Amino acid sequence: MNKLYVGNLSPSVTVEDLKRLFGERELPVTDQVLLKSGYAFVDFPDQKWAIKAIETLSGKAELHGKVIEVDYSVPKKLRSRKIQIRNIPPHLQWEVLDNLLSQYGSVENVEQVNADSDTAVVNVTYASKEEAKEAIEKLTGHSLDNHSFSVSYILDVEGGGGSQAQRVSSRGSRGAREPDSTHPGAMGGLQGPRHGQHELPLRLLVPTQFVGAIIGKEGLTIKNITKKTQSKVDIHRKENAGAAEKPITIHSSPEGCSHACRMILEVMEKEATDTKTAEEVPLKILAHNSLVGRLIGKEGRNLKKIEQDTGTKITISPLQDLTIYNLERTITVRGGVEECCNAEVEIMKKLREAYENDVAALNLQTNLIPGLNLSALGIFSSALPVLSSAAGPRGVAPLPTTYNPFMGHTSALGGLYGAPPTLPLQQTAPEQEVVYLFIPTQAVGALIGKKGQHIKELARFAGASIKIAPSDSPDAPERMVIITGPPEAQFKAQGRIFGKLKEENFFTAKEEVKLETHIKVPAAAAGRVIGKGGKTVNELQNLTSAEVIVPRDQTPDENDEVFVKIIGHFFASQTAQRKIREIIQQVKQQEQKNQQGVATPSQHTK
């Protein structure tokens, strides 16, 4: 990866000439210099120095009257699917770059390189050699925002051996990083690694009057923050002109985010003291509404503990402040800089834990529901992104595709926290399922909507039949909603209903929405759901966090089916439903095998 080719050399150039040139340009001098007639090969300690040598010398340095060329040494027979693009505008958005790269083929991976450069550098892996070749031909010299791209082949270590399946597996590993490639640095708008990253960023809200101080003269302060903390810091300063506060998004490790937060707080504190514009500078953290309930904890216990442990006062903006364009709530922390920083660590720890649980639950859903398409999930609101391309209260610049501060727009999590994901469509007609969901009686009107408009739209959105059963008695605290549709429709319809109840304040800010759901199972499968000595049902409850009850005194209905009760929050309920359906399918398959086994010998006796 770090062996460079130095070309267009005069015949009179010596090894000493090359070493002297490297020394003058403050490049590490190496003994590994192989000089040939008109060219040489030079080894550098890592990719960072190799990039600096290319950018510093190629087409810019002279030796014995000839301008030299410097590039990666990749023999033609080893040129494959992987290329490197340098001199990318420092504040280019990922989506713009993704769109450009995809014009030349199927992009498997994009990773930002941590280079000592004022511009961004990325390594790109295409699906085939031909696509990589076309990208090099078309992108070399491509001009964007007054920056001319430099493009090179680089060695494809993965491509040199192993199967395509192996390569996909290594790319898909969570948090996998190449050694030199991907600590987010002071590269402006690009975030690395692009694929496979599921880190929750830290989102701050800062007074507009302090934004200038945070950026610093000629951007020196923010560059210093990003460099020292190994973070990518986006200040959305151009949006919502006249707004009193501006959001900042910090992408890094938890430690990097906390370090950057501390530095930003210190800058604001100093600016407030110097200008005497504010007596107090609280820390304000933005968090998606779906995570806040778990931060607060049952009866507010989590929040109270953080306050006690850190000596701070913490308040959270009310649900009424949420809109379809803004699903974030503001967590305001008051105290000294040290106390606020300690509170940030604890708050983000809780938010990340909730976020990672949602990641795990969604990953499980995609495995349990073959072909599940989460693209229109929108379970907590109207399926609009967290940061809409329309300028919302805290929106960022409109982009060609939806930008989500939480992750890449191709991630399956996009359906939950913003942008829609892209998953394969189901190939065969899915089986229709019936689910009985119980909601508070007072919530029926909100679910139906004016003249039935909301429930009709919900049914169209989910692709399901949704009916509200008549009440058993006038004083019944709950009403049964009957949802009929395939697994994906069930997921979307139930998710929207859970979200609607939260939005309409049928549950308090401190409560998590937990509903009771009934599904029917064949009476013959009920024992399998319970398991020997209740083992299976206990394992189900541990796995899903839902309460699963199989009443023992039931009489099977005309279809020889009984009810299973599931109580829990949305993801817990969904996971339990899918696992129970899985058990039912196994029982049916076993019955079919038994029937075939009985039929086979009878045919031979005839």
C-alpha positions in Angstrom: 0.0 0.0 0.0 2.8 2.4 0.8 5.3 1.7 -2.0 5.5 4.6 -4.4 6.6 4.9 -8.0 8.7 7.9 -8.8 8.8 8.5 -12.5 10.1 10.9 -15.2 13.6 10.9 -13.6 16.7 12.2 -15.4 19.3 9.5 -16.0 21.7 11.5 -13.9 19.5 11.3 -10.7 21.0 9.3 -7.8 19.6 7.7 -4.7 21.2 10.5 -2.7 19.3 13.1 -4.8 16.0 11.5 -4.0 16.8 11.2 -0.3 17.8 14.9 -0.2 14.5 15.9 -1.9 12.5 13.9 0.6 14.4 15.5 3.5 13.8 19.0 2.1 10.1 18.3 1.9 10.1 16.9 5.5 9.2 13.4 4.3 10.6 10.5 6.2 13.9 9.4 4.6 14.0 5.6 4.0 16.8 3.2 3.0 14.3 1.4 0.8 14.9 3.3 -2.5 15.3 1.2 -5.6 16.6 3.3 -8.5 16.2 2.2 -12.1 16.8 4.0 -15.4 14.3 6.8 -15.4 12.3 5.7 -12.4 12.5 4.5 -8.8 10.5 2.8 -6.1 10.4 4.2 -2.6 8.8 2.7 0.6 7.0 5.0 3.1 6.1 4.0 6.7 2.4 4.4 6.3 -0.4 5.5 4.0 -0.5 9.0 5.6 3.1 9.7 4.6 2.6 8.1 1.1 -0.3 10.5 0.5 1.7 13.5 1.6 4.6 12.5 -0.7 2.3 12.2 -3.7 0.6 15.6 -2.9 3.9 17.3 -2.2 6.0 16.0 -5.0 4.0 14.8 -8.0 4.0 17.4 -10.8 5.5 19.9 -8.3 9.1 19.0 -7.7 12.0 19.1 -10.1 15.1 16.9 -10.2 17.9 17.7 -12.7 15.6 19.9 -14.8 12.7 17.4 -15.0 9.3 17.5 -13.1 8.9 14.2 -11.4 5.7 12.1 -11.2 4.8 10.2 -7.9 2.1 7.7 -7.5 1.3 4.4 -5.8 3.3 1.4 -7.2 0.6 -1.0 -8.4 1.6 -3.3 -11.3 -1.0 -3.6 -14.1 -1.7 -7.2 -13.2 -2.6 -6.2 -9.6 -4.8 -3.3 -10.6 -8.3 -4.3 -9.4 -11.3 -2.8 -7.8 -9.8 -0.4 -5.3 -8.9 3.3 -6.0 -7.9 6.3 -4.0 -9.3 9.8 -4.6 -7.4 12.8 -3.3 -8.0 16.6 -3.2 -11.7 16.3 -2.4 -13.3 19.6 -1.2 -13.0 19.6 2.6 -16.7 20.2 3.3 -18.3 18.0 0.7 -21.3 16.0 2.0 -21.1 12.2 1.8 -24.3 12.1 -0.3 -22.8 14.3 -3.0 -19.7 12.1 -3.2 -21.8 8.9 -3.1 -23.9 10.1 -6.0 -20.8 11.0 -8.0 -19.0 7.7 -7.4 -22.1 5.6 -8.2 -22.2 7.0 -11.7 -19.4 4.7 -12.7 -20.5 1.5 -11.1 -21.6 -0.3 -7.9 -19.7 1.0 -4.9 -19.1 -1.6 -2.3 -17.2 0.5 0.3 -16.0 4.1 0.8 -13.5 4.9 3.6 -12.1 8.2 4.6 -8.3 8.3 5.1 -6.9 10.2 8.0 -4.3 12.2 6.0 -2.4 15.2 7.0 -4.0 17.4 4.4 -6.3 20.4 4.0 -8.5 18.3 1.7 -10.2 15.0 2.1 -9.0 11.6 0.8 -11.1 8.5 0.4 -10.4 4.9 -0.6 -13.2 3.4 -2.8 -13.9 -0.2 -3.6 -16.0 -0.9 -6.7 -17.7 -4.2 -7.4 -15.5 -4.9 -10.5 -12.2 -4.0 -12.1 -13.9 -2.6 -15.1 -15.9 -0.1 -12.9 -12.8 0.9 -11.1 -11.0 1.5 -14.4 -13.8 3.7 -15.7 -13.9 5.7 -12.4 -10.2 6.4 -12.7 -10.6 7.5 -16.3 -13.6 9.8 -15.6 -12.6 11.1 -12.2 -9.0 12.0 -12.8 -8.9 15.8 -13.1 -12.6 16.0 -12.3 -13.2 19.5 -10.9 -15.6 20.1 -8.0 -15.8 23.4 -6.1 -12.5 24.5 -7.6 -10.8 21.3 -6.5 -9.3 19.0 -9.1 -9.4 15.3 -8.1 -6.3 13.1 -8.2 -7.0 9.4 -8.5 -4.8 6.3 -8.2 -5.1 2.6 -8.1 -4.2 1.1 -4.7 -3.6 -2.5 -3.7 -6.8 -4.4 -3.0 -5.6 -6.6 -0.1 -9.0 -8.2 0.2 -9.4 -8.6 -3.5 -6.2 -10.5 -3.9 -7.6 -13.6 -2.3 -10.7 -15.0 -0.8 -14.2 -15.1 -2.2 -16.8 -12.4 -2.8 -18.7 -13.7 0.2 -15.7 -13.4 2.4 -15.2 -9.8 1.3 -18.8 -8.9 2.0 -18.4 -10.5 5.5 -15.4 -8.4 6.3 -17.1 -5.2 5.1 -20.2 -5.9 7.1 -18.4 -6.3 10.5 -19.5 -3.7 12.9 -17.0 -0.9 13.4 -14.3 -2.6 11.3 -11.6 -0.2 10.3 -8.5 -0.4 8.2 -5.3 0.5 10.1 -4.7 4.0 8.7 -7.9 4.9 7.2 -10.7 6.1 9.3 -10.5 8.2 12.4 -12.7 11.2 11.6 -10.4 14.1 11.3 -10.6 17.8 10.5 -11.8 17.0 7.0 -15.0 19.0 7.0 -18.1 17.3 5.8 -16.8 13.8 5.1 -17.4 11.1 7.7 -15.4 7.8 7.9 -15.7 5.0 7.8 -18.7 5.5 5.5 -20.1 2.0 5.6 -20.7 -0.2 8.6 -20.6 2.6 11.2 -23.3 2.7 13.7 -21.9 5.2 16.2 -24.5 7.6 17.7 -23.2 11.2 17.2 -23.3 13.8 19.9 -25.6 16.6 19.0 -25.3 19.9 20.7 -27.4 23.1 20.6 -25.3 26.3 21.1 -26.2 30.0 21.2 -25.7 31.6 17.8 -23.6 34.4 19.4 -20.9 31.8 20.3 -20.7 30.1 16.8 -18.0 32.6 15.6 -15.8 31.9 18.6 -16.2 28.1 18.2 -15.1 28.4 14.5 -12.3 30.9 15.3 -10.4 33.2 13.0 -10.0 31.5 9.6 -11.4 28.3 11.2 -8.4 27.8 13.5 -10.4 27.0 16.7 -12.6 24.3 15.1 -9.6 22.8 13.3 -7.8 22.6 16.6 -10.8 20.9 18.2 -11.2 18.3 15.4 -7.5 17.6 15.3 -7.1 17.2 19.1 -10.2 15.1 19.6 -10.0 13.1 16.3 -13.6 14.1 15.6 -15.6 15.4 12.7 -17.5 18.5 13.8 -20.3 19.9 11.7 -21.6 23.3 12.7 -24.9 23.9 10.9 -24.5 27.7 11.0 -26.0 28.7 7.7 -29.5 27.3 8.4 -32.4 29.2 9.9 -31.1 32.7 9.7 -31.9 34.6 12.8 -32.4 31.6 15.0 -31.1 32.1 18.6 -29.4 28.7 18.6 -27.5 26.5 16.1 -27.0 22.7 16.2 -23.6 21.0 16.1 -23.1 17.4 15.2 -19.9 15.6 16.5 -18.9 12.2 15.0 -16.3 10.3 16.9 -15.7 7.7 19.5 -17.5 8.3 22.8 -14.3 9.7 24.3 -13.7 11.9 21.2 -17.2 13.3 21.4 -16.8 14.1 25.1 -13.4 15.7 24.5 -14.8 17.9 21.7 -17.8 18.8 23.9 -15.5 19.9 26.7 -13.5 22.1 24.3 -16.6 23.7 22.9 -18.0 24.4 26.4 -14.7 26.0 27.4 -14.7 28.2 24.3 -18.2 29.3 25.0 -17.5 29.9 28.7 -14.4 32.1 27.8 -16.4 34.0 25.2 -19.2 34.6 27.7 -16.8 35.9 30.3 -14.8 38.1 27.8 -17.9 39.7 26.3 -20.1 39.6 29.4 -23.0 38.5 27.2 -24.3 35.7 29.3 -24.2 34.8 33.0 -24.6 31.1 32.4 -23.8 28.8 29.5 -25.7 25.6 29.9 -24.9 22.4 28.0 -27.7 21.5 25.6 -27.8 18.0 24.1 -30.2 17.1 21.3 -31.6 13.5 21.4 -34.2 11.7 19.3 -37.5 11.4 21.1 -37.5 7.6 20.8 -34.4 7.4 23.0 -35.3 10.0 25.7 -37.7 7.7 27.6 -35.0 5.3 28.4 -32.6 8.1 29.4 -35.2 9.3 31.9 -35.9 5.8 33.3 -38.8 4.5 35.3 -40.2 7.3 37.5 -37.2 9.5 36.4 -34.7 7.4 38.3 -31.9 7.4 35.7 -32.1 11.2 35.3 -32.2 11.8 39.1 -29.1 9.6 39.5 -27.1 11.5 36.9 -28.1 14.8 38.6 -27.0 13.5 42.0 -23.7 11.9 40.7 -22.6 15.0 38.8 -24.1 17.8 40.8 -26.1 19.2 37.9 -29.7 20.2 37.2 -31.1 18.5 34.1 -34.4 19.4 32.3 -35.8 18.0 29.1 -38.0 19.9 26.6 -41.7 18.9 26.5 -43.2 16.6 23.9 -45.3 19.5 22.7 -42.2 21.0 21.2 -41.9 18.2 18.7 -43.0 18.6 15.1 -43.0 16.4 12.0 -39.8 18.2 11.0 -38.1 17.9 14.3 -38.2 14.8 16.4 -35.4 15.8 18.7 -35.8 16.9 22.3 -33.4 19.3 24.1 -31.7 18.0 27.3 -30.4 21.1 29.2 -27.7 20.6 31.8 -26.8 23.4 34.2 -23.7 23.5 36.3 -20.0 24.2 36.0 -18.0 23.1 32.9 -16.6 20.1 34.8 -20.0 19.1 36.1 -21.7 19.5 32.7 -19.0 17.4 31.0 -19.4 14.6 33.6 -23.2 14.7 33.0 -22.6 14.5 29.2 -20.7 11.3 29.6 -23.5 9.7 31.6 -26.3 11.0 29.4 -24.7 9.8 26.2 -23.9 6.5 27.8 -27.7 6.0 28.4 -28.6 7.3 24.9 -26.0 5.1 23.2 -27.2 2.0 25.1 -30.8 2.7 24.0 -29.7 3.3 20.4 -27.6 0.1 20.3 -30.6 -1.8 21.6 -32.6 -0.4 18.7 -29.9 -1.3 16.3 -29.8 -4.9 17.6 -33.6 -5.1 17.5 -33.8 -3.9 13.9 -31.0 -6.2 12.8 -33.0 -9.0 14.4 -36.2 -7.9 12.6 -34.4 -8.0 9.2 -33.3 -11.6 10.0 -36.7 -12.7 11.3 -38.8 -11.2 8.5 -37.3 -12.3 5.2 -37.2 -9.3 2.8 -38.5 -6.9 5.4 -38.4 -3.4 3.9 -38.1 -0.8 6.6 -38.0 2.1 4.1 -41.3 3.6 5.1 -41.2 2.7 8.7 -41.6 6.1 10.3 -42.9 4.5 13.5 -42.5 7.5 15.7 -44.0 10.1 13.4 -45.0 10.7 9.9 -42.1 8.9 8.2 -40.3 12.2 7.6 -36.5 12.2 8.4 -35.1 13.5 11.6 -33.5 16.3 9.7 -35.8 17.0 6.8 -34.5 18.4 3.5 -37.2 21.0 4.0 -35.8 23.6 6.4 -37.2 22.6 9.8 -36.5 24.2 13.1 -33.0 22.5 13.3 -32.7 21.4 9.7 -29.4 21.2 7.8 -28.7 22.2 4.2 -30.9 20.5 1.7 -29.2 17.6 0.0 -29.7 15.5 -3.1 -30.7 12.6 -0.8 -31.9 12.7 2.7 -29.1 13.3 5.2 -29.2 11.7 8.6 -26.7 12.7 11.3 -27.0 9.3 12.9 -25.8 7.1 10.0 -25.4 6.7 6.3 -28.6 6.9 4.2 -28.2 3.3 3.1 -28.4 1.9 6.6 -31.3 -0.2 7.7 -31.6 2.1 10.7 -32.5 4.9 8.4 -36.1 3.9 8.6 -36.1 4.5 12.4 -33.9 7.6 12.7 -34.3 9.3 9.4 -33.4 8.2 5.9 -35.0 5.2 4.2 -32.9 2.1 3.8 -32.8 0.0 0.7 -33.5 -3.7 1.2 -34.5 -6.4 -1.4 -38.2 -6.9 -2.0 -39.9 -10.1 -1.0 -40.0 -12.6 -3.9 -43.0 -14.7 -3.0 -46.4 -13.7 -1.7 -46.1 -13.5 2.1 -48.5 -15.2 4.4 -51.3 -13.1 5.8 -51.2 -12.7 9.6 -53.8 -11.5 12.1 -52.8 -9.6 15.2 -55.1 -8.3 18.0 -53.6 -5.1 19.5 -55.2 -3.5 22.6 -55.1 0.3 22.9 -56.6 2.7 25.6 -60.2 3.4 24.9 -59.7 7.1 25.0 -57.1 6.8 22.1 -59.6 5.3 19.6 -60.7 8.7 18.3 -57.1 9.8 17.7 -56.4 6.6 15.8 -59.5 6.8 13.6 -59.0 10.5 12.9 -61.5 13.0 11.5 -64.0 11.1 9.3 -61.8 8.0 9.6 -59.0 9.8 7.6 -56.1 8.7 9.8 -56.9 5.0 10.0 -57.5 4.9 6.2 -54.1 6.5 5.6 -52.5 4.2 8.1 -54.0 1.1 6.3 -52.8 2.4 2.9 -49.3 3.2 4.3 -48.9 -0.2 5.9 -50.7 -2.3 3.3 -52.8 -3.9 6.0 -56.5 -4.1 7.0 -57.0 -2.3 10.3 -60.3 -2.5 12.1 -61.4 -1.5 15.6 -63.6 -4.1 17.3 -66.8 -3.1 19.1 -66.4 -2.5 22.8 -67.4 -5.3 25.2 -68.8 -2.8 27.7 -69.1 1.0 27.9 -66.6 1.1 30.7 -63.9 -1.1 29.1 -60.5 0.6 29.5 -59.2 -0.9 26.3 -60.3 -1.5 22.7 -59.1 -4.2 20.4 -57.6 -3.2 17.0 -57.5 -6.1 14.5 -54.6 -5.9 12.0 -54.5 -8.2 9.0 -51.6 -8.3 6.7 -48.1 -9.8 5.9 -45.2 -9.5 8.3 -43.9 -6.2 6.9 -47.4 -4.6 7.0 -47.8 -5.8 10.6 -44.4 -4.2 11.5 -45.4 -0.8 10.0 -49.0 -0.7 11.2 -48.2 -1.7 14.7 -45.2 0.7 14.8 -47.3 3.6 13.7 -49.9 2.9 16.3 -47.3 2.7 19.1 -45.9 6.0 17.8 -49.3 7.7 17.6 -50.2 6.9 21.2 -46.9 8.5 22.3 -47.4 11.6 20.1 -50.9 12.1 21.3 -49.7 12.0 25.0 -51.7 8.9 26.0 -48.4 8.0 27.7 -46.4 10.5 29.7 -42.9 11.7 28.8 -41.5 9.3 31.4 -43.4 6.3 30.2 -42.5 3.9 27.5 -45.4 2.8 25.3 -46.2 -0.8 26.3 -49.2 -2.5 24.8 -50.8 -5.9 25.0 -50.9 -7.9 21.8 -52.7 -11.3 21.1 -51.8 -13.7 18.3 -53.5 -17.0 17.6 -51.4 -20.2 17.4 -52.5 -23.8 16.7 -53.4 -25.6 19.9 -50.8 -28.2 19.0 -48.1 -25.6 18.9 -49.0 -24.0 22.3 -47.0 -26.6 24.2 -43.9 -25.8 22.0 -44.3 -22.1 22.7 -44.3 -22.9 26.5 -41.6 -25.5 26.3 -40.7 -28.2 28.9 -41.2 -26.7 32.3 -41.8 -23.3 30.7 -38.2 -23.2 29.3 -39.1 -21.9 25.9 -41.4 -19.1 27.1 -38.8 -18.0 29.6 -36.1 -17.9 27.0 -38.5 -15.9 24.8 -39.0 -13.3 27.5 -35.3 -13.0 28.2 -34.5 -12.6 24.5 -37.2 -10.1 23.7 -37.8 -8.2 27.0 -41.5 -8.8 26.4 -43.9 -10.6 28.7 -45.2 -13.7 27.0 -48.3 -15.5 28.4 -49.9 -18.7 27.2 -53.1 -19.1 29.3 -53.5 -22.8 30.2 -57.3 -22.8 30.7 -58.2 -21.9 27.1 -60.6 -23.8 25.0 -59.4 -24.0 21.3 -61.7 -22.1 18.9 -63.4 -23.6 15.8 -60.0 -23.5 14.0 -58.3 -25.4 16.9 -56.3 -22.3 17.8 -55.6 -20.5 21.1 -54.3 -17.1 22.0 -50.8 -16.1 23.1 -50.5 -12.8 25.0 -47.5 -10.5 24.4 -46.9 -7.3 26.5 -44.1 -5.0 25.9 -42.7 -2.0 24.0 -42.7 -2.0 20.2 -39.5 -3.8 19.4 -39.9 -6.3 22.2 -43.4 -7.1 21.0 -42.3 -7.4 17.4 -39.4 -9.7 18.2 -41.6 -11.9 20.3 -44.3 -12.1 17.6 -41.7 -13.2 15.0 -40.1 -15.8 17.2 -43.5 -17.3 18.0 -44.4 -17.4 14.3 -41.1 -19.2 13.8 -42.1 -21.9 16.3 -45.5 -22.3 14.6 -43.8 -22.7 11.2 -41.5 -25.4 12.6 -44.5 -27.3 14.1 -46.3 -27.1 10.7 -43.2 -28.3 8.8 -42.8 -31.2 11.2 -46.5 -32.2 10.8 -46.1 -32.1 7.0 -43.0 -34.4 7.2 -44.9 -36.8 9.5 -47.8 -36.9 7.0 -45.5 -37.6 4.1 -43.8 -40.3 6.1 -47.1 -42.0 6.7 -48.3 -41.7 3.1 -45.1 -43.1 1.5 -45.4 -46.8 2.9 -49.1 -47.0 2.1 -48.3 -46.3 -1.6 -45.8 -49.2 -1.7 -48.4 -51.6 -0.3 -50.8 -51.1 -3.2 
